[in-house]
Amino acid sequence: MPSKPAVISVIGSLNVDLVTRTSRVPVAGETLTSESFDIGFGGKGANQAVACARLSRTAKQATNGEVGDVEVRMVGAVGDDQFASEFLKSLEKDGLNTGGIEVLKGKKTGVAVIIVESQTGENRIMFCPGANYDVEVRDLVDEDAAVALFQLELPMDVVLHNMKVARDKGVETIINPAPAIPLPDDAYQGLGHLIVNETEASILSGIPNPTSWDDVAGVFVSRGVKNIIITLGGEGVYYQTDKKHSQKQAGVLVPARKVKVVDTTAAGDTFVGAYSVAVARWKAAGTGTELDLDEVIKLANRAASMTVQKKGAQSSIPWIDEVPAA
């Protein structure tokens, strides 16, 4: 184990989730009585930070304040409203370092309105950014970070600036570009890890209705990405690397675990969190060996499979001892 914890710096959004569960989504002009309503804490940034924290320790370790081999730092902003205090307490309870979260006076915390169809577990989300869009363009990447993890729920110029800062500092850089917005070509140059779902892969690659994930991955490799991971829901996870592509090897499909889906909210964030923890440990070890993507993705799949079996966002993210060994 490294003498110091491997630091994951999650630079992203913090939202309050307003979650309604219903048998189906109402059509225009229709009013339905929902099955339930809950208020929780979310945002892709915070969800992924919580996933990193929980998937690197047990609940007992977090409760006891034990310092493990991974430290997770959340960087972002909340408003000075009724949500902020409890939000920060919740993150700290999971063992996160919240010193990088600004509380902005006169601003409101970001909100996500989520509708979950109870029969399928599928969700629809409306996002009001609030304080997230008031994060300023400046260096937010810590010098001692092993991994910098990004999404696209902060202003684009903040994300792009700090992706470059991370690469310049030699920090392993991971982006889960959601919600999907086309990125400039220089965002991909030297990018360590791109994690996308099917829709995001199509939008960002510029290939509508792709028939070959190898073709999609080839686009990203040509732009300078080292590792491309495409999550395919129940079909599993496809991955390709620049080295395999240069040797004209096909990408690899890792099958998904078959489980009963209750709610897909935060499943992708759980996958990203598990993946990021593995990359941080690999980076901190500094052995010079290649990252075993097959094993990393199998672990991330198992973690995500636990999330979809529960309702909620952060509340459904498992601790590491809750994830099956195989």
KAWORA-V826504 format. One record per backbone hydrogen bond with DSSP energy under -0.5 kcal/mol. CO is the residue of the C=O (numbers start at 1). NH is the residue of the N-H. E is the energy in kcal/mol with one decimal. If there is no record, write none. Layout:
# KAWORA-V826504
<<CO	NH	E> <CO	NH	E>>
This chain:
# KAWORA-V826504
<<5	7	-0.5> <6	71	-2.4> <7	9	-0.6> <7	146	-2.6> <7	147	-2.0> <8	10	-0.7> <8	73	-2.9> <9	11	-0.8> <9	149	-2.5> <10	12	-0.8> <10	75	-2.9> <11	151	-0.6> <13	46	-2.3> <14	110	-0.8> <15	17	-0.5> <15	42	-3.8> <16	18	-0.5> <16	112	-2.9> <17	19	-0.7> <17	40	-2.7> <18	20	-0.5> <18	114	-2.7> <19	38	-2.4> <20	116	-2.8> <21	35	-3.0> <21	36	-1.2> <22	118	-2.5> <27	30	-2.2> <32	34	-0.6> <36	21	-2.1> <38	19	-2.9> <40	17	-3.1> <41	314	-1.0> <42	15	-2.0> <43	47	-3.3> <44	48	-2.2> <45	49	-2.1> <46	50	-2.8> <47	51	-2.4> <48	52	-2.3> <49	53	-2.4> <50	54	-3.0> <51	55	-2.4> <53	56	-1.1> <54	57	-1.0> <54	320	-2.2> <57	320	-1.7> <58	62	-2.0> <59	63	-2.5> <60	64	-2.2> <61	66	-2.4> <62	65	-1.0> <66	68	-0.7> <69	6	-3.1> <71	8	-3.0> <71	73	-0.5> <72	74	-0.5> <72	97	-2.8> <73	10	-2.8> <74	100	-0.6> <75	12	-2.1> <76	102	-2.7> <78	104	-2.8> <81	84	-0.6> <81	85	-0.5> <83	87	-1.9> <84	88	-2.4> <85	89	-2.1> <86	90	-2.2> <87	91	-2.0> <88	92	-2.4> <89	93	-2.1> <90	94	-1.0> <91	94	-0.5> <91	96	-2.0> <92	95	-1.5> <96	98	-0.7> <97	74	-2.3> <98	101	-2.0> <100	76	-1.4> <100	102	-0.6> <102	78	-2.7> <102	104	-0.7> <103	105	-0.6> <104	80	-0.8> <104	107	-1.5> <107	80	-1.4> <108	131	-2.4> <110	16	-2.8> <111	128	-3.5> <112	18	-3.0> <112	114	-0.7> <113	126	-2.5> <114	20	-2.9> <114	116	-0.5> <115	117	-0.5> <115	124	-2.1> <116	22	-2.6> <116	118	-0.7> <117	120	-0.6> <117	121	-3.0> <121	264	-2.5> <122	117	-2.6> <124	115	-2.9> <126	113	-3.1> <127	129	-0.6> <128	111	-2.7> <129	132	-2.0> <130	133	-1.5> <131	134	-2.0> <132	135	-1.1> <132	155	-0.6> <136	138	-1.0> <138	140	-0.6> <140	142	-0.6> <142	145	-1.5> <144	7	-0.6> <146	172	-2.0> <147	9	-3.0> <148	174	-2.5> <149	11	-2.3> <150	176	-2.5> <155	158	-0.7> <155	159	-1.9> <156	160	-2.9> <157	161	-2.0> <158	162	-2.0> <159	163	-2.2> <160	164	-1.8> <161	165	-2.1> <162	166	-2.4> <163	167	-2.2> <164	168	-2.7> <165	169	-1.7> <166	171	-2.7> <167	170	-1.3> <172	148	-2.6> <173	193	-1.7> <174	150	-2.4> <175	177	-0.6> <175	195	-2.4> <176	178	-2.3> <178	152	-2.1> <184	187	-1.8> <185	188	-1.6> <185	189	-0.6> <188	191	-2.2> <191	226	-2.6> <192	227	-0.9> <193	175	-2.2> <193	195	-0.5> <194	196	-0.6> <194	229	-3.0> <196	231	-2.7> <197	201	-2.7> <198	202	-1.9> <199	203	-2.4> <200	204	-2.7> <201	205	-1.8> <202	206	-1.5> <202	207	-1.0> <206	208	-0.7> <207	210	-0.6> <212	216	-1.6> <213	217	-3.0> <214	218	-2.1> <215	219	-1.4> <216	219	-0.5> <216	220	-1.4> <217	221	-2.7> <218	222	-2.1> <219	223	-0.9> <220	224	-0.6> <220	225	-2.1> <221	224	-1.3> <224	190	-1.0> <226	242	-2.5> <227	194	-2.5> <228	240	-2.2> <229	196	-2.7> <229	231	-0.5> <230	238	-2.8> <231	198	-0.8> <232	235	-1.9> <233	236	-1.4> <236	232	-3.1> <237	254	-3.6> <238	230	-3.2> <239	252	-2.7> <240	228	-3.1> <241	245	-2.4> <242	246	-2.2> <243	247	-1.2> <244	249	-3.0> <245	248	-1.9> <252	239	-2.5> <252	254	-0.6> <253	255	-0.6> <254	237	-2.7> <257	259	-0.8> <259	261	-0.5> <260	262	-0.6> <264	267	-2.1> <266	270	-2.3> <267	271	-2.1> <268	272	-2.3> <269	273	-2.4> <270	274	-2.5> <271	275	-2.4> <272	276	-2.6> <273	277	-2.2> <274	278	-1.9> <275	279	-2.2> <276	280	-2.6> <277	281	-2.3> <278	282	-2.1> <279	283	-2.9> <280	284	-2.7> <281	285	-1.9> <282	286	-1.2> <291	293	-1.6> <292	296	-2.3> <293	297	-2.7> <294	298	-1.8> <295	299	-2.1> <296	300	-2.3> <297	301	-2.6> <298	302	-2.1> <299	303	-2.3> <300	304	-2.4> <301	305	-2.1> <302	306	-1.0> <303	306	-0.8> <303	307	-1.3> <304	308	-1.8> <306	309	-0.8> <307	310	-1.8> <308	262	-3.6> <308	263	-1.7> <313	316	-1.5> <314	317	-1.2> <319	322	-2.0> <320	323	-1.2>>
